[in-house]
Amino acid sequence: MFTRCLVCHTPFPPNEELEHFSTSTRVAYDAERGRLWAICRSCKRWSLAPIEERWEALEELEKIVKDRARLLSQTDNVALLRVGNLDVVRVGRANLTEEAWWRYGRELTSRAEKHRKLTFMGTAAAGAAIAGGWATGGITWLGAWLLWEHAPDQVTRAARWFRFGGSAWRGRQSCARCGHIFRSIAYRDRTQVILSPGAGPGDALSVTQRCPLCGDLGDGGLHLHGKEGEYVSRRLLAYHHHTGASEKRVRSATRLIEEAGSPKDLTRIVIKEGRRLGDLQRTGAIALEIAANDTVEQHLLQLELAEVEAHWRREEELASIIDGELTPLPLMETLRRKVIGIG
């Protein structure tokens, strides 16, 4: 197994995820054609792995991508995924529902699991306090009931506050109609905030809040657009869904995105020209958070993805030449069929 880039001879940092191809922390593969590359982080060139090192690694990559990978971005030909310290470039295409689940489903279900653990901790703490109070005679029936009812919520609220703070936005903007000064958007007021589709190519959402003094929402009020608007809207949605979601609900949300056609189309369908966060149905709101994050991340990854796909095209031409010259065709076909599961 080679340990250096075949172009610039820079050593590959080993990854901890692959048993059969620990050569690099960024690898690329094409299961259909039976190709496997180590990607150099210095010169960005792709080094084709020897034929005898590929088939076990390709099988391992297919399994790890399906079971554990988080999808970062995708075009018609290339998908960028991450597993631990390993970046994987996969030649192929997943459908939109599968893509959304890979990227966000595990995060939302993980939030739900953490919320359940925090609630359990609060309940256990309340039970211990009540038991101690009964033993010492320092708690009444009313006090015990209040502690039992509210302790779990207080624990989860504290965890939410430590993660997000008290405000989604702080700044200084004045209402164009009455001059009222907006200094913050508190999370407790999030249900009254209006979310609208972003105007720019990388803008997920815009944020609008009615003026508490004059009540205006058109010319007046608070309006956050561009990068500021998408950042605040994503914070509001993440806070709103701090308790996470079940796998069933997340899959329902990803199906909504699939039916809409794209995350951007889903945004316009769910909130149209603008809707209050508190008026959104939960599944639609979960889908909106997924769509908002996808819109921003896709914009940030466009340049890198375009560069990766250009490298893939060049290296695929070279791989075809190398495999055609050095690999007996029957062996190549047997390998290809084995990896894709048809042999």
Buried (B, 14 or more C-beta within 10 A) or exposed (E): EBEBBEEEEEEBEBBEBBEBBBBBBBBBBBBEBBBBBBBBEEEBBBBBBEBEBBBBBBBBBBEBBEEBBBBBBBBEBBBBBBBBEBBBBBBBEBEBBBBBBBBBBBBBBEBBEBBEEBBEBBBEBBBEBBEEBEEEEEBEEEEBEEBBEEBBEEBBBEBBEEEBEEBBBEBEBEBBBBEBEBEBBEBEBBEBBBBBBBEEEBBBBBBBBBBBEBEBBEEBBBBBBEBBBBBBBBBBBBBBBBBBBEEEBBBBBBBBBBEBEBBBEBBBBBBEEBBBBEEBEEBBBBBBBBBBBBBBBBBEBBEEBEEBBEBBEEBBEEBEEBBEEEBEEEEBEBBBEBBBEEE
